[in-house]
Amino acid sequence: MAFDPACAVLRFGTGLSPRLPLPASTAAMLAALLGPDELARRHPIPAFGKTQPDLADSRAAQRNYRKSRGTENEEAVRSAFKTLRRDAAALTQRSFVAGIEAPEGGLRERLTRF
């Protein structure tokens, strides 16, 4: 079967990039794995150890929000909970958007999602 770059980036990468050319070959996609992770340098993602407190804070905020329903604190607690959820969603979005800039079709980014 002949190499189809569009099919390859859809099946094995992060999809078609509006900014980058399609990979020239299977070898080019694999060669990108041997080099430094340029996207990790440009778009750092915090280590799990740094985000774990955020997860605990989010669970606590959700618990506090449920307990505060119908009380005078409900609006303030809800606002704090929404802020934590918004921050978590923004982190997730940034990590997926970074894949758009992935060289050679985004094979490395696809592999890291497993």
Z-matrix of the N, CA and C atoms (Angstrom, degrees):
N
C 1 1.450
C 2 1.526 1 108.87
N 3 1.295 2 116.04 1 134.00
C 4 1.468 3 121.52 2 -178.85
C 5 1.528 4 110.46 3 -74.16
N 6 1.314 5 115.62 4 149.38
C 7 1.462 6 121.71 5 178.12
C 8 1.524 7 109.47 6 -70.45
N 9 1.326 8 115.97 7 124.64
C 10 1.466 9 122.49 8 176.19
C 11 1.525 10 106.70 9 -114.26
N 12 1.343 11 118.93 10 106.24
C 13 1.462 12 120.34 11 -174.02
C 14 1.526 13 113.44 12 -61.46
N 15 1.318 14 118.15 13 -38.23
C 16 1.467 15 120.04 14 179.98
C 17 1.526 16 110.49 15 -65.13
N 18 1.313 17 116.31 16 -43.48
C 19 1.460 18 120.65 17 178.05
C 20 1.532 19 110.32 18 -64.45
N 21 1.321 20 117.03 19 -39.97
C 22 1.467 21 121.62 20 -178.19
C 23 1.523 22 111.81 21 -63.23
N 24 1.332 23 118.12 22 -44.64
C 25 1.469 24 119.06 23 -178.36
C 26 1.522 25 111.40 24 -72.32
N 27 1.319 26 117.12 25 -27.14
C 28 1.462 27 119.27 26 176.20
C 29 1.528 28 110.82 27 -75.72
N 30 1.312 29 116.96 28 -39.85
C 31 1.464 30 120.89 29 -175.83
C 32 1.523 31 113.04 30 -82.88
N 33 1.324 32 117.27 31 -39.63
C 34 1.464 33 120.71 32 -172.62
C 35 1.523 34 114.10 33 -115.23
N 36 1.306 35 117.96 34 -2.66
C 37 1.461 36 120.78 35 -177.38
C 38 1.514 37 112.03 36 -123.51
N 39 1.318 38 115.46 37 -149.08
C 40 1.463 39 121.02 38 -178.47
C 41 1.518 40 112.09 39 -104.78
N 42 1.307 41 117.22 40 8.86
C 43 1.462 42 120.63 41 177.41
C 44 1.514 43 112.11 42 104.19
N 45 1.313 44 114.06 43 179.03
C 46 1.463 45 120.99 44 -178.67
C 47 1.519 46 110.39 45 -70.88
N 48 1.304 47 116.63 46 130.22
C 49 1.461 48 121.83 47 178.67
C 50 1.522 49 109.73 48 -94.62
N 51 1.329 50 116.56 49 136.04
C 52 1.459 51 118.71 50 175.73
C 53 1.526 52 112.43 51 -74.74
N 54 1.339 53 116.94 52 -11.26
C 55 1.464 54 121.21 53 -173.87
C 56 1.524 55 114.66 54 -110.36
N 57 1.311 56 117.22 55 -26.24
C 58 1.463 57 120.19 56 -171.00
C 59 1.522 58 111.57 57 -114.02
N 60 1.328 59 116.36 58 149.93
C 61 1.471 60 119.20 59 177.11
C 62 1.529 61 110.79 60 -71.65
N 63 1.299 62 115.44 61 159.91
C 64 1.459 63 120.94 62 176.38
C 65 1.527 64 109.67 63 -69.57
N 66 1.328 65 117.73 64 151.94
C 67 1.466 66 119.29 65 177.83
C 68 1.521 67 110.63 66 -64.71
N 69 1.309 68 115.60 67 148.60
C 70 1.464 69 121.07 68 -177.27
C 71 1.522 70 112.63 69 -77.79
N 72 1.338 71 116.45 70 -28.93
C 73 1.465 72 119.11 71 -175.21
C 74 1.522 73 110.15 72 -163.37
N 75 1.315 74 114.53 73 171.32
C 76 1.461 75 120.35 74 173.54
C 77 1.523 76 109.77 75 -61.06
N 78 1.313 77 116.09 76 -40.78
C 79 1.470 78 120.69 77 179.90
C 80 1.525 79 111.06 78 -61.07
N 81 1.318 80 117.41 79 -37.62
C 82 1.469 81 120.60 80 178.94
C 83 1.526 82 110.63 81 -66.34
N 84 1.330 83 117.17 82 -39.26
C 85 1.466 84 120.15 83 177.76
C 86 1.524 85 110.59 84 -64.49
N 87 1.317 86 116.52 85 -43.63
C 88 1.465 87 120.39 86 -179.64
C 89 1.522 88 112.06 87 -70.65
N 90 1.326 89 117.66 88 -34.64
C 91 1.467 90 121.52 89 179.46
C 92 1.524 91 111.07 90 -62.71
N 93 1.324 92 116.68 91 -32.58
C 94 1.466 93 119.92 92 179.27
C 95 1.526 94 111.19 93 -62.34
N 96 1.326 95 117.38 94 -27.27
C 97 1.466 96 121.01 95 178.51
C 98 1.525 97 112.47 96 -71.18
N 99 1.318 98 117.15 97 -25.37
C 100 1.463 99 121.15 98 -177.94
C 101 1.522 100 112.78 99 -78.94
N 102 1.311 101 117.01 100 -23.31
C 103 1.459 102 121.08 101 -178.22
C 104 1.517 103 112.00 102 -85.90
N 105 1.325 104 116.51 103 179.11
C 106 1.466 105 120.59 104 178.86
C 107 1.529 106 110.79 105 -66.28
N 108 1.313 107 115.43 106 153.33
C 109 1.462 108 121.57 107 179.52
C 110 1.528 109 108.62 108 -83.47
N 111 1.306 110 115.80 109 91.19
C 112 1.461 111 122.09 110 -176.76
C 113 1.528 112 111.63 111 -64.84
N 114 1.314 113 117.72 112 -37.67
C 115 1.464 114 119.91 113 -179.87
C 116 1.523 115 112.00 114 -66.77
N 117 1.319 116 117.27 115 -34.78
C 118 1.467 117 119.95 116 177.73
C 119 1.525 118 110.50 117 -63.43
N 120 1.323 119 116.12 118 -33.77
C 121 1.466 120 119.71 119 177.72
C 122 1.525 121 110.53 120 -71.98
N 123 1.328 122 117.11 121 -43.50
C 124 1.468 123 120.76 122 -176.80
C 125 1.522 124 113.52 123 -77.05
N 126 1.325 125 116.93 124 -31.44
C 127 1.467 126 121.68 125 -176.37
C 128 1.525 127 109.71 126 -129.51
N 129 1.326 128 117.87 127 73.37
C 130 1.464 129 119.15 128 -177.54
C 131 1.530 130 111.47 129 -65.00
N 132 1.310 131 114.67 130 138.72
C 133 1.460 132 121.77 131 176.29
C 134 1.516 133 106.31 132 -112.56
N 135 1.324 134 117.58 133 130.82
C 136 1.463 135 118.94 134 -177.92
C 137 1.528 136 111.70 135 -61.48
N 138 1.314 137 115.34 136 146.33
C 139 1.461 138 121.18 137 177.41
C 140 1.523 139 109.72 138 -65.76
N 141 1.327 140 116.22 139 155.47
C 142 1.456 141 120.47 140 -178.53
C 143 1.522 142 111.52 141 -56.50
N 144 1.322 143 117.09 142 -38.15
C 145 1.459 144 120.55 143 179.52
C 146 1.518 145 113.23 144 -59.04
N 147 1.331 146 115.88 145 -27.84
C 148 1.464 147 119.41 146 178.63
C 149 1.524 148 111.66 147 -86.17
N 150 1.317 149 117.46 148 -25.90
C 151 1.465 150 119.70 149 -179.36
C 152 1.523 151 112.21 150 -92.13
N 153 1.316 152 117.59 151 -18.34
C 154 1.458 153 119.83 152 -179.03
C 155 1.528 154 112.29 153 -56.98
N 156 1.338 155 120.19 154 -44.45
C 157 1.471 156 118.38 155 175.81
C 158 1.528 157 111.63 156 -58.94
N 159 1.327 158 117.18 157 -33.58
C 160 1.457 159 119.63 158 177.81
C 161 1.524 160 110.76 159 -63.43
N 162 1.335 161 116.94 160 -38.92
C 163 1.463 162 120.43 161 177.86
C 164 1.523 163 110.74 162 -64.13
N 165 1.317 164 116.28 163 -43.22
C 166 1.461 165 120.18 164 178.39
C 167 1.526 166 110.46 165 -64.90
N 168 1.327 167 116.61 166 -41.46
C 169 1.467 168 120.35 167 177.67
C 170 1.522 169 110.89 168 -62.24
N 171 1.318 170 116.24 169 -39.41
C 172 1.458 171 120.62 170 -179.78
C 173 1.526 172 110.85 171 -65.05
N 174 1.325 173 116.69 172 -44.33
C 175 1.471 174 119.96 173 178.09
C 176 1.526 175 110.98 174 -62.77
N 177 1.327 176 116.30 175 -41.72
C 178 1.467 177 119.97 176 178.97
C 179 1.525 178 110.74 177 -65.15
N 180 1.329 179 116.89 178 -40.72
C 181 1.463 180 120.28 179 179.08
C 182 1.523 181 110.70 180 -64.63
N 183 1.326 182 117.03 181 -38.76
C 184 1.465 183 120.40 182 178.22
C 185 1.530 184 110.16 183 -65.29
N 186 1.320 185 116.50 184 -43.17
C 187 1.463 186 121.22 185 177.86
C 188 1.531 187 110.29 186 -61.20
N 189 1.336 188 116.09 187 -45.66
C 190 1.465 189 120.14 188 179.35
C 191 1.522 190 111.38 189 -62.52
N 192 1.325 191 116.15 190 -38.47
C 193 1.466 192 119.79 191 179.39
C 194 1.529 193 110.64 192 -63.49
N 195 1.333 194 116.79 193 -44.93
C 196 1.471 195 119.23 194 178.71
C 197 1.522 196 111.01 195 -60.97
N 198 1.332 197 116.23 196 -41.25
C 199 1.465 198 119.99 197 -178.97
C 200 1.527 199 112.44 198 -70.73
N 201 1.332 200 117.03 199 -26.03
C 202 1.469 201 119.87 200 -174.87
C 203 1.525 202 113.44 201 -87.40
N 204 1.317 203 117.79 202 -5.81
C 205 1.468 204 119.60 203 -178.87
C 206 1.523 205 110.53 204 -57.20
N 207 1.318 206 113.59 205 131.76
C 208 1.455 207 120.34 206 179.34
C 209 1.519 208 114.30 207 82.62
N 210 1.330 209 117.87 208 3.20
C 211 1.463 210 120.68 209 178.73
C 212 1.525 211 109.62 210 -106.29
N 213 1.309 212 115.62 211 173.27
C 214 1.467 213 119.89 212 179.87
C 215 1.530 214 112.11 213 -71.10
N 216 1.315 215 117.84 214 -19.93
C 217 1.472 216 121.95 215 179.50
C 218 1.522 217 113.24 216 -86.05
N 219 1.310 218 118.00 217 -4.80
C 220 1.459 219 121.12 218 -171.22
C 221 1.527 220 112.63 219 -53.90
N 222 1.302 221 118.37 220 -47.04
C 223 1.470 222 120.84 221 -175.70
C 224 1.531 223 111.85 222 -64.57
N 225 1.319 224 117.72 223 -43.68
C 226 1.468 225 121.03 224 -179.88
C 227 1.530 226 110.98 225 -65.85
N 228 1.321 227 116.61 226 -42.37
C 229 1.463 228 120.71 227 179.96
C 230 1.529 229 110.01 228 -67.58
N 231 1.324 230 116.99 229 -40.76
C 232 1.467 231 120.90 230 178.17
C 233 1.524 232 110.71 231 -62.42
N 234 1.325 233 116.44 232 -40.69
C 235 1.459 234 120.89 233 179.32
C 236 1.534 235 111.19 234 -62.75
N 237 1.320 236 116.85 235 -42.63
C 238 1.470 237 121.00 236 178.47
C 239 1.529 238 110.55 237 -64.15
N 240 1.323 239 116.60 238 -41.35
C 241 1.462 240 121.19 239 178.90
C 242 1.523 241 110.72 240 -64.36
N 243 1.325 242 117.14 241 -42.87
C 244 1.466 243 120.77 242 179.34
C 245 1.526 244 111.31 243 -63.65
N 246 1.321 245 117.42 244 -37.46
C 247 1.464 246 121.16 245 178.78
C 248 1.529 247 110.64 246 -63.26
N 249 1.326 248 117.22 247 -44.62
C 250 1.468 249 120.51 248 177.98
C 251 1.528 250 111.02 249 -62.61
N 252 1.325 251 117.58 250 -41.78
C 253 1.471 252 121.01 251 179.01
C 254 1.523 253 110.99 252 -64.99
N 255 1.326 254 116.37 253 -40.25
C 256 1.468 255 120.88 254 179.26
C 257 1.530 256 110.46 255 -63.86
N 258 1.330 257 116.81 256 -42.47
C 259 1.467 258 120.74 257 178.90
C 260 1.530 259 111.42 258 -63.42
N 261 1.329 260 116.95 259 -41.44
C 262 1.467 261 120.72 260 178.71
C 263 1.524 262 110.80 261 -65.48
N 264 1.321 263 116.76 262 -41.37
C 265 1.468 264 120.52 263 178.79
C 266 1.524 265 110.72 264 -64.60
N 267 1.320 266 117.15 265 -37.97
C 268 1.468 267 121.07 266 179.41
C 269 1.529 268 110.66 267 -65.21
N 270 1.329 269 117.66 268 -39.90
C 271 1.467 270 120.98 269 177.88
C 272 1.529 271 110.63 270 -63.51
N 273 1.319 272 116.33 271 -43.73
C 274 1.468 273 120.59 272 177.99
C 275 1.520 274 110.78 273 -62.18
N 276 1.314 275 115.83 274 -44.63
C 277 1.466 276 120.02 275 -178.97
C 278 1.529 277 111.18 276 -63.11
N 279 1.335 278 116.89 277 -42.54
C 280 1.466 279 119.61 278 179.68
C 281 1.526 280 111.41 279 -61.32
N 282 1.329 281 116.98 280 -38.53
C 283 1.465 282 118.64 281 -178.88
C 284 1.521 283 111.37 282 -68.91
N 285 1.328 284 118.60 283 -35.66
C 286 1.463 285 120.35 284 177.75
C 287 1.520 286 111.85 285 -74.56
N 288 1.314 287 117.19 286 -38.51
C 289 1.464 288 120.75 287 179.72
C 290 1.523 289 110.56 288 -64.45
N 291 1.311 290 117.06 289 -33.72
C 292 1.466 291 120.07 290 178.68
C 293 1.521 292 111.25 291 -59.13
N 294 1.318 293 117.49 292 -29.23
C 295 1.457 294 121.05 293 179.15
C 296 1.511 295 113.59 294 -64.12
N 297 1.321 296 117.48 295 -22.33
C 298 1.464 297 121.17 296 178.56
C 299 1.523 298 110.31 297 -64.01
N 300 1.315 299 116.62 298 -31.52
C 301 1.459 300 121.45 299 -179.14
C 302 1.526 301 112.44 300 -88.84
N 303 1.309 302 117.51 301 7.12
C 304 1.461 303 121.19 302 -173.93
C 305 1.523 304 112.25 303 -66.22
N 306 1.331 305 116.55 304 125.86
C 307 1.466 306 119.27 305 178.60
C 308 1.524 307 111.32 306 -69.79
N 309 1.312 308 115.28 307 154.51
C 310 1.468 309 123.03 308 176.78
C 311 1.522 310 113.24 309 51.38
N 312 1.322 311 116.81 310 38.45
C 313 1.452 312 120.48 311 171.69
C 314 1.507 313 117.24 312 89.11
N 315 1.312 314 118.67 313 -4.88
C 316 1.457 315 120.93 314 175.61
C 317 1.521 316 115.62 315 81.59
N 318 1.321 317 117.28 316 25.82
C 319 1.466 318 119.90 317 179.29
C 320 1.527 319 111.44 318 -59.40
N 321 1.327 320 118.08 319 -43.47
C 322 1.474 321 121.09 320 -179.50
C 323 1.530 322 110.74 321 -60.63
N 324 1.329 323 117.07 322 -43.79
C 325 1.460 324 120.65 323 -178.53
C 326 1.524 325 110.68 324 -65.94
N 327 1.317 326 116.09 325 -37.70
C 328 1.464 327 119.94 326 178.21
C 329 1.524 328 110.33 327 -64.40
N 330 1.321 329 117.01 328 -42.65
C 331 1.463 330 120.72 329 -179.83
C 332 1.524 331 111.87 330 -64.43
N 333 1.322 332 117.97 331 -35.24
C 334 1.466 333 120.40 332 -178.57
C 335 1.519 334 112.26 333 -70.98
N 336 1.307 335 118.00 334 -16.00
C 337 1.473 336 120.41 335 -179.67
C 338 1.519 337 112.69 336 -83.68
N 339 1.324 338 117.01 337 -3.26
C 340 1.473 339 119.27 338 179.31
C 341 1.483 340 109.14 339 -90.24
